Amino acid sequence: MAMTLRELYESTNKRDIKLIAGKNGLDNVVRWAHMIEGKEISTYLEGQELSFVTGIALGKDESLFELVKHTYYNQASGMVINIGPYIEGISEEILQFCDENDFPLFQIPWHIYMANFIKDFCYQITISDRINIELLSAIKNAIFFPDQENLYKPQLEIHNFSANWPYCIAIIEILENSTGEIIGDEKRAKLLKNIENILIYSYKRTFIFELKDRFVLVFAEYSEDEIRNIVHEIKRKCREILKKKNKMYFCIGETSKNIYDISKSYHQAISILKLQKKRENSDEITAYSELGLYKLLLSMQNKEAMSKYYQETLEPLAEYDKINGTDYMIVLDTYLKNNCSVKEVAAQLFYHRNSINYKLSKIQEILSCDLSQLNTRLVYSIALMLREII
């Protein structure tokens, strides 16, 4: 994962650089370091940079406080101020602003060559990025080329990730409510940064990357409960950013025994996503371990056999509904999901009980079946599940 201000600060052994405000923001991610000598320059920040200021370009019409605020509002991670002939001291209002906004503010004395700090920080960030790229590449190879162990095991172990740890994949997909299309690049980029911040702050053995406009999360050596809690935290942050304007799907595959089975976890998460989208069941966190019989059905490879099973059982009823404008499929599904209680079906679908009994009679006639038989109910329950999968 990317570096944080805390890691960079601690790497200096706090020599000649002092944190003077905003300590609660030390876990901000840092993507790069830049010299920022004026408000105009700060507008070019892309976010998550550490800014360095000497004050040499501050004019009469531009105060240090204004520059600090402008840099913060342009989403910098923190600021380092060079105390000397151009900036003699830092006012209480600046310190208060940085503390209130968790914006880390550091100072270094004039005799320290600030370029060395920038060079060292950028070097560390580059090394961190390289390690992260190598680890992500190894994880992707393990997912898509599980049989080619040489493509991922050595790289993981070089960076102290054991091949024998349990691994788990979660997938997040977010759609526009109005169109059902994937959210735009700007929204995705904002969400990705926020999710990365959550992971970097508290969860070190995690990764996130984009694939086919979805977020793929990788968890190394976390329990199922821990993973669910992390995904819940991410969901809260996504909802905070997006409000209620988007459909969100959170799907968690099964935790693998080791890296060699991580591909199964990924494909399980994809299967859950397809199932939830078909059900139009958004905004829930769904884990493979909770799916019951669906786990068996999702693991079946013979799609042709699954389609044939559905055709031989439920397709006549689906065709009847299509031709006659009836809702017998809905009635049957509700009936089986409510433990064959006519009362519950009538209440849920807003029908009189006699109407439900009539509809059930017609369903049995169309399907030539007896729904009072346990085996018959099981046959059609499975067929209804298959309808959501195929």
Helices and strands as residue ranges (DSSP letters): E 3-4, H 5-11, E 18-21, G 23-25, E 29-30, E 32-35, H 39-42, E 49-53, H 64-73, E 78-83, H 92-100, E 105-109, H 114-144, G 149-151, H 153-158, E 167-176, H 185-202, E 206-211, E 214-220, H 224-242, E 246-252, G 259-261, H 262-279, E 285-287, G 288-290, H 293-298, H 303-313, H 315-324, H 328-337, H 342-349, H 353-367, H 374-389
